[in-house]
Amino acid sequence: MAKLHTTNKYMRIAADLRHRIMAGELTPGEALRLVPVAREYECGLGTATEALRLLVGEGLLRHAGRQHGYRVRDRVLWASTPPKIAATEITCPHCGRDVEVGVVVLAASG
């Protein structure tokens, strides 16, 4: 799993899938279906959906319809401006603990 620690499981799942896509482990056109993703990461369908939708928003996946799930987008569409991941530590105002959070920074298209 990628070394990005966050408080939200869907962000950890998205970080791992992002790493696998960028590394070429998941190839363009490859299908990612909701139930198998949820099983692999031992999470609920809602959490898996949030992770996959995050990657759709970043341009790494596309939704191929209800029966076909999600597909890895062609590398040409994102290789020139991959998202950057920044991690920062903040102090929770409620409990006082330090929490590391991740932020995905997308390049502007134009």
Secondary structure, 3 states (H helix, E strand, C coil): CCCCCCCCHHHHHHHHHHHHHHCCCCCCCCEECHHHHHHHCCCCHHHHHHHHHHHHHCCCEEECCCCCCEEECCHHHCCCCCCEEEEEEEECCCCCCEEEEEEEECCCCC
